[in-house]
Amino acid sequence: MSTSLPQQWLDRAREDLQVARLVLRERHFAHTCFLAQQCIEKSLKAYLLAKANTYPRVHKLVDLLAECEALGLDVRCISCRLHRRGSILHPTRYPDGVPGGLASGLPGEAEAYEALNMADGVFQFVATKLP
């Protein structure tokens, strides 16, 4: 029996989280933040698929969060953190990918740990809301 599409998305989110932990150990902080962003994005899309059988083709976490909230997910516990520290979760693959990004340049160790903790929290939270 195959797993549902929302579960497949959540499985991919889990994998991103696991790989983020690995690259953090190797001190690749920007990649840790990118993978954390991917984990959160895929977790939220899993929720949207489970509840609405669709998701918007966007990558902006606050937009996905708003969609989840419109479907009844109580996002207060994660919304504040994403709005407050969302800049460390912007894609960091390209040198010009974050106009007006972090004043200090690429994310450092503290930002990577914070991004990883945020991703873990969102992943766990969404996982408890899926059937």
PASEBA-1860 file (N, C-alpha, C; in nm, 3 decimals):
! residues 131
1> MSTSLPQQ> 0.084/-0.118/0.000/0.000/0.000/0.000/0.089/0.124/0.000 ~ 0.059/0.217/-0.089/0.141/0.339/-0.096/0.092/0.442/0.005 ~ 0.184/0.527/0.046/0.146/0.631/0.141/0.076/0.745/0.069 ~ -0.001/0.820/0.143/-0.075/0.931/0.085/0.022/1.042/0.041 ~ -0.024/1.127/-0.048/0.058/1.237/-0.095/0.099/1.332/0.018 ~ 0.007/1.369/0.109/0.052/1.452/0.222/0.163/1.384/0.303 ~ 0.152/1.254/0.324/0.256/1.183/0.399/0.388/1.181/0.322 ~ 0.380/1.171/0.191/0.502/1.176/0.110/0.572/1.312/0.126
9> WLDRARED> 0.494/1.418/0.126/0.551/1.552/0.147/0.613/1.561/0.286 ~ 0.545/1.508/0.384/0.599/1.512/0.520/0.726/1.427/0.532 ~ 0.731/1.316/0.461/0.852/1.234/0.459/0.969/1.311/0.399 ~ 0.943/1.387/0.293/1.049/1.469/0.233/1.093/1.580/0.329 ~ 0.997/1.636/0.400/1.031/1.739/0.500/1.121/1.679/0.608 ~ 1.089/1.558/0.652/1.170/1.490/0.753/1.313/1.468/0.701 ~ 1.324/1.429/0.577/1.455/1.407/0.518/1.534/1.538/0.511 ~ 1.470/1.647/0.473/1.538/1.777/0.472/1.588/1.812/0.611
17> LQVARLVL> 1.507/1.784/0.711/1.546/1.812/0.849/1.667/1.728/0.890 ~ 1.666/1.602/0.853/1.778/1.515/0.886/1.907/1.560/0.816 ~ 1.896/1.597/0.690/2.014/1.642/0.616/2.061/1.776/0.671 ~ 1.969/1.862/0.712/2.008/1.990/0.773/2.094/1.967/0.896 ~ 2.058/1.867/0.976/2.138/1.835/1.094/2.279/1.790/1.054 ~ 2.288/1.713/0.947/2.418/1.666/0.901/2.506/1.781/0.852 ~ 2.449/1.869/0.771/2.531/1.978/0.718/2.566/2.080/0.826 ~ 2.483/2.089/0.928/2.518/2.177/1.040/2.642/2.125/1.112
25> RERHFAHT> 2.650/1.994/1.128/2.768/1.936/1.191/2.895/1.965/1.112 ~ 2.879/1.980/0.981/2.993/2.012/0.895/3.013/2.163/0.881 ~ 2.933/2.240/0.955/2.944/2.386/0.964/2.908/2.459/0.834 ~ 2.815/2.404/0.761/2.762/2.468/0.640/2.632/2.540/0.680 ~ 2.647/2.658/0.736/2.535/2.726/0.800/2.429/2.774/0.700 ~ 2.470/2.828/0.587/2.372/2.874/0.488/2.290/2.757/0.436 ~ 2.354/2.644/0.413/2.281/2.527/0.365/2.187/2.472/0.472 ~ 2.228/2.483/0.597/2.139/2.442/0.707/2.012/2.525/0.703
33> CFLAQQCI> 2.028/2.656/0.686/1.911/2.745/0.681/1.824/2.715/0.560 ~ 1.887/2.689/0.447/1.810/2.656/0.327/1.729/2.528/0.347 ~ 1.792/2.425/0.401/1.722/2.300/0.424/1.613/2.314/0.531 ~ 1.636/2.401/0.628/1.532/2.429/0.728/1.411/2.492/0.660 ~ 1.437/2.586/0.570/1.328/2.650/0.495/1.253/2.545/0.414 ~ 1.325/2.455/0.350/1.263/2.350/0.271/1.176/2.259/0.358 ~ 1.224/2.225/0.475/1.148/2.142/0.567/1.016/2.209/0.606 ~ 1.024/2.336/0.640/0.903/2.409/0.679/0.807/2.418/0.562
41> EKSLKAYL> 0.858/2.453/0.445/0.773/2.464/0.326/0.702/2.332/0.296 ~ 0.774/2.223/0.298/0.715/2.093/0.267/0.618/2.048/0.376 ~ 0.646/2.081/0.500/0.554/2.047/0.609/0.422/2.120/0.591 ~ 0.429/2.249/0.561/0.306/2.328/0.543/0.229/2.280/0.419 ~ 0.300/2.245/0.314/0.232/2.195/0.195/0.167/2.059/0.222 ~ 0.229/1.978/0.305/0.167/1.850/0.344/0.035/1.876/0.414 ~ 0.033/1.974/0.504/-0.092/2.008/0.574/-0.198/2.054/0.473 ~ -0.158/2.142/0.382/-0.254/2.193/0.284/-0.308/2.081/0.196
49> LAKANTYP> -0.223/1.989/0.156/-0.270/1.875/0.077/-0.367/1.788/0.155 ~ -0.339/1.768/0.283/-0.426/1.685/0.365/-0.562/1.749/0.386 ~ -0.564/1.881/0.396/-0.690/1.950/0.427/-0.765/1.999/0.304 ~ -0.694/2.038/0.198/-0.760/2.097/0.082/-0.729/2.025/-0.049 ~ -0.643/1.924/-0.041/-0.605/1.847/-0.159/-0.531/1.930/-0.264 ~ -0.476/2.043/-0.222/-0.399/2.129/-0.311/-0.311/2.220/-0.228 ~ -0.219/2.288/-0.292/-0.136/2.387/-0.227/-0.092/2.489/-0.331 ~ -0.066/2.612/-0.289/-0.021/2.712/-0.386/0.124/2.685/-0.426
57> RVHKLVDL> 0.156/2.714/-0.547/0.293/2.693/-0.598/0.378/2.815/-0.563 ~ 0.397/2.833/-0.434/0.479/2.943/-0.382/0.580/2.885/-0.284 ~ 0.680/2.967/-0.254/0.784/2.924/-0.160/0.789/3.013/-0.037 ~ 0.714/3.121/-0.038/0.716/3.216/0.073/0.640/3.156/0.191 ~ 0.712/3.137/0.301/0.655/3.066/0.415/0.536/3.140/0.477 ~ 0.542/3.272/0.482/0.429/3.344/0.542/0.303/3.328/0.459 ~ 0.317/3.315/0.327/0.200/3.291/0.242/0.142/3.152/0.266 ~ 0.229/3.054/0.277/0.183/2.917/0.306/0.118/2.910/0.444
65> LAECEALG> 0.176/2.981/0.538/0.121/2.984/0.673/-0.020/3.044/0.673 ~ -0.039/3.149/0.595/-0.171/3.212/0.585/-0.273/3.115/0.525 ~ -0.232/3.039/0.427/-0.320/2.938/0.367/-0.359/2.832/0.470 ~ -0.262/2.789/0.548/-0.290/2.689/0.652/-0.386/2.745/0.756 ~ -0.364/2.869/0.794/-0.451/2.932/0.894/-0.594/2.943/0.841 ~ -0.608/2.974/0.713/-0.741/2.984/0.653/-0.815/2.850/0.657 ~ -0.740/2.741/0.666/-0.801/2.607/0.674/-0.815/2.558/0.817 ~ -0.790/2.646/0.913/-0.816/2.611/1.051/-0.695/2.575/1.136
73> LDVRCISC> -0.575/2.579/1.079/-0.457/2.549/1.159/-0.424/2.667/1.249 ~ -0.414/2.644/1.377/-0.378/2.749/1.472/-0.228/2.772/1.462 ~ -0.190/2.875/1.391/-0.049/2.898/1.360/0.018/2.998/1.454 ~ -0.051/3.039/1.558/0.007/3.141/1.647/0.142/3.099/1.702 ~ 0.159/2.972/1.729/0.282/2.926/1.791/0.401/2.934/1.696 ~ 0.377/2.933/1.566/0.489/2.941/1.472/0.492/3.070/1.392 ~ 0.379/3.136/1.379/0.372/3.256/1.298/0.464/3.366/1.349 ~ 0.463/3.388/1.478/0.546/3.493/1.537/0.693/3.468/1.509
81> RLHRRGSI> 0.737/3.346/1.525/0.879/3.313/1.503/0.918/3.330/1.356 ~ 0.829/3.290/1.265/0.861/3.303/1.123/0.868/3.449/1.081 ~ 0.777/3.529/1.130/0.779/3.671/1.096/0.900/3.740/1.156 ~ 0.933/3.702/1.278/1.043/3.767/1.350/1.178/3.730/1.292 ~ 1.196/3.604/1.254/1.328/3.557/1.211/1.326/3.497/1.071 ~ 1.228/3.533/0.991/1.216/3.475/0.858/1.335/3.500/0.767 ~ 1.411/3.607/0.791/1.522/3.638/0.702/1.628/3.530/0.700 ~ 1.642/3.453/0.807/1.743/3.346/0.806/1.695/3.225/0.728
89> LHPTRYPD> 1.569/3.225/0.688/1.515/3.111/0.616/1.503/3.135/0.466 ~ 1.534/3.257/0.422/1.528/3.284/0.279/1.632/3.198/0.209 ~ 1.601/3.156/0.088/1.699/3.075/0.016/1.834/3.145/0.008 ~ 1.939/3.069/0.034/2.074/3.126/0.038/2.165/3.058/-0.063 ~ 2.107/3.005/-0.169/2.187/2.933/-0.268/2.263/3.026/-0.361 ~ 2.213/3.149/-0.382/2.272/3.240/-0.479/2.325/3.364/-0.409 ~ 2.435/3.419/-0.457/2.492/3.537/-0.391/2.397/3.657/-0.387 ~ 2.313/3.671/-0.488/2.219/3.784/-0.490/2.076/3.739/-0.462
97> GVPGGLAS> 2.061/3.626/-0.396/1.929/3.569/-0.373/1.850/3.633/-0.261 ~ 1.914/3.712/-0.177/1.845/3.771/-0.063/1.872/3.922/-0.061 ~ 1.802/3.998/-0.148/1.821/4.143/-0.143/1.785/4.195/-0.005 ~ 1.876/4.271/0.053/1.851/4.325/0.186/1.848/4.218/0.292 ~ 1.916/4.106/0.270/1.917/3.995/0.366/1.985/4.033/0.495 ~ 2.047/3.939/0.559/2.112/3.964/0.687/2.219/4.071/0.671 ~ 2.221/4.166/0.761/2.319/4.273/0.755/2.461/4.221/0.761 ~ 2.481/4.112/0.829/2.614/4.056/0.847/2.653/3.958/0.737
105> GLPGEAEA> 2.573/3.944/0.633/2.603/3.850/0.526/2.532/3.719/0.545 ~ 2.601/3.610/0.513/2.540/3.478/0.525/2.511/3.442/0.670 ~ 2.414/3.356/0.692/2.384/3.314/0.829/2.504/3.247/0.894 ~ 2.516/3.268/1.022/2.622/3.205/1.099/2.569/3.087/1.178 ~ 2.651/3.043/1.272/2.616/2.925/1.351/2.488/2.945/1.432 ~ 2.476/3.060/1.496/2.357/3.086/1.579/2.230/3.084/1.495 ~ 2.236/3.147/1.378/2.118/3.149/1.290/2.086/3.009/1.239 ~ 2.189/2.931/1.211/2.166/2.794/1.163/2.096/2.710/1.270
113> YEALNMAD> 2.142/2.721/1.394/2.076/2.647/1.502/1.932/2.693/1.520 ~ 1.911/2.823/1.511/1.775/2.876/1.527/1.685/2.827/1.413 ~ 1.736/2.829/1.291/1.658/2.782/1.176/1.624/2.634/1.191 ~ 1.722/2.557/1.234/1.700/2.413/1.252/1.595/2.387/1.361 ~ 1.603/2.459/1.470/1.504/2.443/1.577/1.365/2.484/1.531 ~ 1.359/2.592/1.453/1.231/2.637/1.400/1.172/2.531/1.307 ~ 1.255/2.475/1.219/1.208/2.372/1.126/1.160/2.249/1.201 ~ 1.235/2.208/1.301/1.196/2.091/1.380/1.062/2.116/1.448
121> GVFQFVAT> 1.044/2.234/1.503/0.918/2.267/1.569/0.799/2.266/1.474 ~ 0.816/2.325/1.356/0.707/2.328/1.258/0.677/2.186/1.210 ~ 0.782/2.110/1.181/0.763/1.972/1.135/0.685/1.892/1.239 ~ 0.727/1.897/1.364/0.658/1.822/1.469/0.514/1.867/1.487 ~ 0.494/1.997/1.481/0.360/2.054/1.497/0.267/2.005/1.386 ~ 0.313/2.015/1.262/0.229/1.972/1.149/0.207/1.820/1.154 ~ 0.309/1.745/1.188/0.296/1.600/1.194/0.184/1.557/1.288 ~ 0.164/1.630/1.397/0.058/1.595/1.492/-0.081/1.630/1.438
129> KLP> -0.086/1.713/1.334/-0.215/1.756/1.280/-0.262/1.673/1.161 ~ -0.176/1.585/1.111/-0.214/1.503/0.995/-0.269/1.369/1.043 ~ -0.362/1.315/0.964/-0.421/1.185/1.001/-0.320/1.073/0.995
END
